Structures are given as C-alpha cells and as structure tokens.
Amino acid sequence: MTTVERFEVRRVVAASPAAVFAVLTDPAGHVAIDSSGMLQSAEGRPVSQVGDEFVVHMDRESLNDYPLGKYDVTVKITKFEPDALLEWTIASGVVEPPLRHLYGYRLEPAESGTLVISYYDWSEIDEVYRGKGIFPVIPEAGLRATLGILARTVEQPAPVGSR
C-alpha cells in the first residue's frame, strides 16, 4: 500500500505568467489568495531568489484542528525560476524540528493564459511527525480554492455585456 505524500492541482488562468508570478512572489499576494483563512498578514519584500524569506502572521483557529492560535512563521524560498517556478518551506515557526513540508507553483504558458500548477509535498517531513494525523495540513480542495482566488485576482474582468 502506498501513502500519498504529495498532491497537485491545475487551473488555466487568463493572465500572463509574469502577472501570476508577481502575485506569488509578493508576501501580501500569499495572504490575498489564501483560501484557508490561516494567513492573516505578511511582512517582507517580494522574493527574487532562492534563500529569500518573509514572515507570515498566522491564525490556526481558521482550520479548527490544533489549538495553536495566532503565531508567526518564516517562509523560505527553496526554488525560484522567474515566471515559471516558486517553491517554499517554513523555515521557523512554533514546532521543532522544522516540518519540512513544501508548497509550490509551476507556471506554463497556455493558449488562453497560464497553466498554474499548485502543489503541496510533505514527503520530507521529520519522522517525529509521521503517523500523527497532521499531514496534509491543507487539503487538496484548499489548493484548488486558492487557484480560484488567484484567477479572480489576476484575470481581467470581461467587458460589460459580454458575459
């Protein structure tokens, strides 16, 4: 029996890869498109390379799973390819050892905009967390909903009367 430790969802967004990437590299963009309700606000500059970090103020009560309340995490960029790939992990937070789960977006040009592939990978988590019912933190439906919010954020509205 195999255990799923990664999933990904896809959606074509009617915007250029550069427009999508601009939202994804901005810490405030992460908050704006979050479907979980956990991300409350962020501090930091837009990221531009592997190793860049920013702080996200979180509220775990939005998930109603663990009584962590409000806390901060540091997001650390692990992969960066302009207009094509952004991946990160949580570098610090409320637990030790670090969780070592990965979130990311791959962008591919598509006929009507950009194919956005969002993934969540917890295959590298520390053994201390395995079998505890913690992962996945965000369900696949949460990634899909975030892509819907991303689309709403970057797509240009249709002219009135064209719908």
Sequence and secondary structure as in RCSB ss.txt:
>XXXX:A:sequence
MTTVERFEVRRVVAASPAAVFAVLTDPAGHVAIDSSGMLQSAEGRPVSQVGDEFVVHMDRESLNDYPLGKYDVTV
KITKFEPDALLEWTIASGVVEPPLRHLYGYRLEPAESGTLVISYYDWSEIDEVYRGKGIFPVIPEAGLRATLGIL
ARTVEQPAPVGSR
>XXXX:A:secstr
     EEEEEEEESS HHHHHHHHHSHHHHHHH SSS EEEEES    STT EEEEEEEGGGTTSS   EEEEEE
EEEEEETTTEEEEEEEESSSSS    EEEEEEEEETTEEEEEEEEE TT  GGGTTSS   SS HHHHHHHHHHH
HHHHS    TT  
